[in-house]
Amino acid sequence: MSGGPRTQTGFLPIVPEDLPEGWTTRVPDETDVDELIALVSSAKRAVDGSGAVEAELVAGEAVGEGSWTRRQVVVADPQGVIRVWARVHDRAAGRSNVDLTADPALGREVEQELAASLLAWAEAVALRIARGRGLGGTRLDVSVHEDDDRLRSMLEAAGFTRARRWLQMSRPIGPGDAELAETREGVVVRQVARREDGTPVAADLQAVYRMIEESFADHFNSYRESFPEFLSRLREAPGHRWDHWWIADIEIEGQWVPGGAVAAAVLPEDADGHEGTYIDYIGVHRLARGRGVAKSLLHAVIADAARRGRNRVSLEVDADSPTGADGIYASMGWVTRYRTESWHRDVRVEGTDAPVPQARLDES
């Protein structure tokens, strides 16, 4: 057997280097979950003042299903207290999402030193993932809250640049929304078909995937995922439910075919004790545009949320899109709660002729 040193679980792990004296790193385990929830809450409170945390989501990323596609480490100070949590998500071929959650009580000098080490680690991990996929490079993608100047400064120092802004929008559920329906002729919205045991019908799942992939093919930062990757990623979310996926069928020459789809999930209870609905994706096939498909799908999601007793429907939309995609949401009652930014850095594998996904590295 050849190929370098291995452990029982594969190649020796990449570990962060050049940490301050006495600081240590390790992979998180079940005993760290409560401490990580507190860390995420503290970091969030320093940015937006809320400190609200989806505890189930944190646990899922650290040790649950979400951890399956993530490489991650926690960084502890000399007293053994976790002060930073870093993870690299194998999001799709040519794209690695990076998350860096740091204790806001860290001094700037230590924070910058840790960030440099962890972002270098993230790059090394992402390049190993790229090599494993047979690629010559990948994009590091970090999401930053518009008010998070600390994380922004860490990324700037590491050579990242801001690539895009996103609107985080929410629509309150109001009186009459349970009866909301789109009456556009030639469009019928239905839930993904399910068998008696609740499992979805494969053909409908494939239709949702196809509608979303094809509708986003010409959008900024679009990454083509395989069908298994798409399903696995969305199922990682604690709020995933098959009865939150819809298909809009359209009539073409007497036949009904899929023209658009929505994949949504359950939002956890807010301060008032009400759950919400989150639209992960809404896609309309380019051949079905202009037929009222998007509004029909949105009305179906709103009505479903109202019938379930929820108080909001939230989503993310590209703030810099030349199509003005946020206009349809604003016209239907969505308002922007806050903005986020995508920060990118493209990296290449040295000494290889493997291809770099051009659609991923040439976008601006």
Secondary structure, 3 states (H helix, E strand, C coil): CCCCCEECCEECCCCCCCCCCCCEEECCCHHHHHHHHHHHHHHHHHHHCCCCCCHHHHHHHHHCHHHHHEEEEEEECCCCCEEEEEEEEEEECCEEEEEEEECCCCCHHHHHHHHHHHHHHHHHHHHHHHHHCCCCEEEEEEEEECCCHHHHHHHHHCCCEEEEEEEEEEEECCCCHHHCCCCCCCEEEEECCECCCCCECHHHHHHHHHHHHHHCCCCCCCCCCCHHHHHHHHHCCCCEEEEEEEEEEEEECCEEEEEEEEEEEEECCCCCCCCEEEEEEEEECHHHCCCCHHHHHHHHHHHHHHHCCCCEEEEEEECCCCCCCHHHHHHCCCEEEEEEEEEEEEEECCCCCCCCCHHHHCCC
